[in-house]
Amino acid sequence: MLLTEKYAPQKIEEIPGNTELKQKLRRWALNWSRGEPGKPILLAGPTGTGKTALAVALAAEMGLELVQMGASELRNRERVEKVMHGAMLASTLSGRGKLVLIDDVDAMSGREDSGGISSIASVLRSPAQPIILTATNAWEKKISSLRFLCDILTLKRAIAPSIARLLSSIAEKEGLECPIGKIGEISENANGDIRGAINDLQACSPGMRDRGKDMFARMSALYRSTTYSEAREAGFGDVEHDYFKLWIDENLPTVFSGNELAEAYSSLSRADIFDGRIRSRQYWGFLRYSGDLMCAGTALARPGAGQKFIRFSFPTYLRQMSATTATRATLRSLRAKAGRRLHTSGKEAEGFLPILAWMHANRPGEVESLYGLDEKEAEFLSTLLPRGVLVEKPEKKGREKKTGKKDAEPEKGGEEKGRGAAPPSEAATDKAKPAKREEREEGGGSAKKDAPPLERQQRARHSKLSEFF
């Protein structure tokens, strides 16, 4: 039998840490027993911190019958309505009240759980019994409809001394020969995961429970390593392979320089080659080579390079991707809408977006209605207009006024030059006369030939654009 089941807490005080939160939870349950119903509770916190154990212990302490829906069950609309509406009945045959527990609501997804969240939300609006929900991340987007209907209580990770006291008590009751130093190592390495620490105690091994290890501490351990095995161990745990590789890539210039930097980047690039082979061949056996090159290959470019303090940086790529999340979502939506109208894929439709931007600049209402664009998409589309493309403006009077001002500027200059100076010569006046005659002629060919260079450039640009579009 697992020790986690055998020593499951029967009272709230038996769970380490979160003293203030446990008092709030007990007060909430007492108010329900007095006929003062409160909002449902959403218990949030990392894995293994005791969210489910708190609800089970509260039901046992208050003498309530526990109605539980776990993550392993089917939780679609029909199933939720059947369980929840049955649980909302006043009391059981024994006369005891009920406590409804729905585990891991942020894990509900897919066709299997279709309609489950909306059914839970309808019950939370007017609960007849106390309800507790648990979630690893309370701010998950898909449970936003549940979040505002609940009071959120966030569990913090238990500290290592509290876990060590619990493990020592269990070891004494079970007669386990586990040294105090080993219990301390298990407690430290558990990183607040109480359930994981108890499982490690049963095996009397610290296991691989560095899942919440800080990335800065992991990077420091990697570049302080002096042997191949130490460098490999720094990459062990539940850290994502590609995520760790981005951290290494970002911080190599901070750790190394010169030939050492070139050697470290050579190892990292070879690791990336193996990752490409994994994707193309779907053979995950190459991961062992990629991991060793990424960790030991870069760290041993100069063993112990990180013995001094190094200020590691968060990957720039991840920061930029996070900052452009909304922009990329708008672009994906725009490509999909353009692809549907153009009968092509969204990827191919992206090449037509500059032309669509030009059409939108000239006829915004028609394009928005034809492609079904919203305000964000229309605004983003305007940024894709090719540089140097002139847009036709319906107001021609404004342009004539602007050109009139430009034509008037030389006359002002002539008057200023004529002040206090000799009158212009007859040759100059004779040259000016044909120019005035040409300006008076409307549609004359000589006016086009003798037009200023700027106007000829504009005409040529417009003619080219008209041919292109």
Steps between C-alpha positions, in 0.01 A plus 500: 500500500625846416591715799319795342173306531575349839591834658247716316418789737174476697529852643598826341782554753675185380584668168824705523503874428234750385372571854302812410339334198389202708331733749309672219389164361377377839312828559335465158381146582368607843297779340339247267411276796334800671284570197716786368598385151803653333648499154669179377872469569766460230815349653800578280861395536782284363478124477534314829436797733187336650203651317299176484624390842367824652152440359496135613624591848241780527218259413624249761543769765156656442320165466395567139450246226752562221374498140809504281560530125862424413704581192493134394119501465287599202386857566286600206170687523282194565730355766544830684128573504423151631755516784469866592121522500482181705753640745305823538220314683462613859665211685579131493288220648718511812416865551853621433574792271711476187820653376546499122861478376590547130870430443721664237242712321780658295573156351152467345531511121427309181187336371477273804438797733292702253251726677629406845629843600178678400296245700719555807462877460120473498511311834751744656265795445256370762663219703286310747801320654860604572715450189881490473684508167874438459733622225873521445461837326200707610559749218464249218296666225257210451376518862440876498125438516553311829756731654278802561235277664746376766720628779858411409732360770857440386712239675870566540763230493578348839845579634760226537506488887121443511527218247793352692295486824217323318739250340673430832161427662401260220842328503476449878149348475602273212834404648688612187878509532552830324780722639420854610735635235313311231164633627641852484621441145158369394328800659728750329476332162118467516464875444169518688351183345370320811359202314823455305707523819296222665543281193874563507506412869340165424788433258744673739641692205492868406394399149485754219270756660667824394203589279465851637871571507575860419649545153764740629614241756498232229715713269737577785534128582563421132793739458652431840533133410847365442419145389290340229254343748443825691419686179254228392322504838439874468269425208307226681144557620178610337646807330401511133787418267446785251433748781831413668680525166375857453636593843840353412508674161416838658765483772800341327658842415470592869691192614761453226702705254745443217579142403305365799184672375554356151543150644186534715291620203637212292366250756166680518463503121571126485229449764262696279587273205397196703175675597428552130560130436257415779227705332569368150547132590282486815777306675526621858814300568696798366385701804778353714763640264329837476472531880865410561627739233274779627601464866838329534623615158452870577593489871832321442621761251658635820421287808391704803446816297212605722679492835473878515164680507340518155187701424299266279238648269154384398493391131434795271313277256243403763459862611436613143258216432309588818483868402365420151239242602204725418654614169567144386145397593360788291721399206383137521137612503560735206671228298215256567233748386698596189561132421130418514412773252798425272446122517853431620685414818570762762874471440463575128244774570763692697671590172184679384464713813697802364264516199205461735643786709512724190139411414398572860673840493296601194168328584501415874127438538475255210806298604396477867151379413620257230767336717319541834781697667464639849654824626830341615550312175427811291747703704767230467435471126578869456854436632564253213464765228823491290732792556492761223154406373282808456132470589235675290327773698151616401565861604651659188442859614746460780766389254438802273541731795829335592632525143385862483709581804803336348454695174467825692832460681724600203292815446562603859867438453497716183334787682752478782787502254348803321497714814776758486654343188507577130199376298546168318652511155296470180650159427373368833151635438492347151585157647226535758226582246483159325480330839194707592331420169554127554346521848187661349460228237287212631596149388787621282777250421774760555385545864559132570843507344609813687342387833723515806709183570309425826163482317647275227630262773158486665329422165749223429450352848120502465520333157727225635272435798192484275673239285601301810156499662 
